[in-house]
Structures are given as structure tokens and as C-alpha cells.
Amino acid sequence: MSGSAPGLEYAGRIARGTWSAGRTAVRVLVVEDGGAVDRQFGERAAGRLASTAGTVGVETVRHARAE
């Protein structure tokens, strides 16, 4: 994730830090605009990124239309 997806990496760091500090009520939500992560990494890798992010408390919304 480093360098190519700084927003996702930053969200993961925030979530991991809050969870390790015992603050499990904090939610981190990442919204992907129109399949941008799929285009950058491929659909399979994007799914794995979202799945991995979920293990540290990051909830992802994929293929959204952000305006």
C-alpha cells in the first residue's frame, strides 16, 4: 500500500493505532470513488486490500459515487 494508496495506508494506521490503544469503538471508513482502487491495482488485489484493511478495523465502501 505504501506510496500508491496513501489515503488507504493512512486509514490503516489510524485504525491500527486506535485499536491497539483499546479504543475499539472508533470507526474508520474508506470510500472508494467509482472503482479507483480496482483501476489502480486490479479487481482481485483491490478486494484483498479491502479485506486486509478490515482486519485492522477499516471499513471500506467500494465502487461508490463520491461527488
TAGI-V856814 format. One record per backbone hydrogen bond with DSSP energy under -0.5 kcal/mol. CO is the residue of the C=O (numbers start at 1). NH is the residue of the N-H. E is the energy in kcal/mol with one decimal. If there is no record, write none. Layout:
# TAGI-V856814
[[CO;NH;E] [CO;NH;E]]
This chain:
# TAGI-V856814
[[1;5;-1.9] [2;4;-1.2] [5;9;-2.4] [6;10;-2.6] [7;11;-2.2] [8;12;-2.1] [9;13;-2.1] [10;14;-2.3] [11;15;-2.6] [12;16;-2.8] [13;17;-2.4] [14;18;-2.5] [15;19;-2.6] [16;20;-2.5] [17;21;-1.1] [18;23;-2.7] [19;22;-1.8] [22;24;-1.1] [23;26;-1.4] [27;29;-0.5] [28;59;-3.1] [30;32;-0.6] [30;61;-2.7] [31;33;-0.5] [32;34;-0.8] [32;64;-2.1] [33;36;-1.1] [35;39;-2.2] [36;40;-1.8] [37;41;-2.8] [37;42;-0.5] [38;42;-2.5] [42;46;-2.4] [43;47;-2.0] [44;48;-1.8] [45;49;-2.5] [46;50;-2.3] [47;51;-2.3] [48;52;-3.0] [49;53;-2.8] [50;54;-1.7] [51;55;-0.8] [52;55;-0.9] [53;56;-1.4] [53;58;-2.2] [54;57;-1.2] [57;28;-1.0] [57;59;-0.6] [59;30;-2.9] [60;62;-0.5] [61;32;-3.1] [64;34;-4.0] [64;66;-0.7]]
